[in-house]
Amino acid sequence: MTMTFKELVNKSVTKKVKFMTDEVEISKLSVASVKRIQKLATSIDRETGDGGLELMIDVVKTSVPEALTMSDDDFAEMPFDELKSLSDMIMEFSGMKEAGNVS
């Protein structure tokens, strides 16, 4: 059965990606999520990078359902490069070709 365009609202598109030694399922970011992330990105201090980690964690929490229940302390125990890679994959999957390009 074909869905109407209106019925596609809130439907998520997902895929599995390699993360560390396992796989996680990521969802494409909605327009509302992209707008929120863009606003958060404007608060990053370009000289010091302050706020960049918070942005990366927000991207992961928005796209990976299991990450919603994780604390900042949980994220602090994960390898930085793995989180960055996952965040980049989410942003690329969501149509934000260049991972750092959220403006």
C-alpha positions as CSV (number, residue, x, y, z in Angstrom):
1,M,0.0,0.0,0.0
2,T,1.3,3.4,-1.0
3,M,1.5,6.0,1.8
4,T,0.4,9.6,1.1
5,F,3.0,12.3,1.5
6,K,1.4,13.5,4.7
7,E,1.6,10.0,6.2
8,L,5.4,10.1,5.8
9,V,5.6,12.8,8.5
10,N,7.6,11.4,11.5
11,K,8.6,8.3,9.5
12,S,12.3,7.6,10.1
13,V,14.8,6.3,7.7
14,T,17.5,4.2,9.3
15,K,20.6,2.1,8.5
16,K,23.1,0.1,10.4
17,V,26.7,1.4,10.6
18,K,29.9,0.1,12.1
19,F,30.7,1.7,15.5
20,M,33.7,0.5,17.4
21,T,33.6,-3.3,17.2
22,D,29.8,-3.5,16.7
23,E,26.9,-2.1,14.7
24,V,24.4,0.6,15.7
25,E,21.3,1.8,13.9
26,I,21.2,5.5,13.0
27,S,18.3,7.5,11.9
28,K,18.3,10.4,9.4
29,L,18.0,13.8,11.2
30,S,14.7,15.6,10.7
31,V,14.5,19.2,9.5
32,A,13.7,20.2,13.1
33,S,16.7,18.4,14.4
34,V,19.0,19.9,11.8
35,K,17.8,23.4,12.7
36,R,18.4,22.8,16.4
37,I,21.9,21.4,15.6
38,Q,22.6,24.4,13.4
39,K,21.7,26.8,16.2
40,L,23.9,24.8,18.6
41,A,26.7,24.9,16.1
42,T,26.7,28.7,16.1
43,S,27.5,28.7,19.8
44,I,30.8,26.8,19.3
45,D,33.9,28.9,20.0
46,R,35.8,28.7,16.7
47,E,39.1,29.4,18.3
48,T,39.0,27.0,21.2
49,G,36.5,24.5,19.9
50,D,34.5,24.8,23.1
51,G,31.0,23.4,22.6
52,G,32.1,21.0,19.8
53,L,31.9,17.9,22.0
54,E,28.4,18.9,23.2
55,L,27.3,19.3,19.5
56,M,28.7,15.9,18.6
57,I,26.9,14.2,21.6
58,D,23.7,16.0,20.6
59,V,23.9,14.6,17.1
60,V,24.5,11.1,18.3
61,K,21.7,11.3,20.9
62,T,19.3,12.6,18.3
63,S,20.0,9.8,15.8
64,V,20.8,6.8,18.0
65,P,17.7,5.9,20.1
66,E,19.8,3.9,22.7
67,A,22.0,6.9,23.2
68,L,19.2,9.0,24.7
69,T,19.5,7.4,28.1
70,M,23.3,7.9,28.2
71,S,24.8,10.5,30.5
72,D,27.7,12.8,29.6
73,D,29.8,10.7,31.8
74,D,29.0,7.7,29.7
75,F,30.1,9.5,26.6
76,A,33.2,10.7,28.3
77,E,34.3,7.1,28.6
78,M,34.1,6.4,24.9
79,P,36.9,7.0,22.4
80,F,36.7,10.5,21.0
81,D,37.6,9.5,17.4
82,E,34.9,6.8,17.4
83,L,32.2,9.3,18.5
84,K,33.4,11.8,15.9
85,S,33.2,9.2,13.2
86,L,29.7,8.2,14.2
87,S,28.6,11.8,14.3
88,D,30.1,12.4,10.9
89,M,28.3,9.3,9.5
90,I,25.0,10.6,10.9
91,M,25.4,14.0,9.4
92,E,26.4,12.6,6.0
93,F,23.5,10.1,6.1
94,S,21.2,13.1,6.8
95,G,22.3,15.0,3.8
96,M,24.8,17.2,5.4
97,K,27.6,16.3,3.0
98,E,30.5,17.8,4.9
99,A,30.4,16.7,8.5
100,G,31.4,20.0,10.0
101,N,29.1,22.0,7.7
102,V,26.0,22.6,10.0
103,S,25.6,26.3,9.3
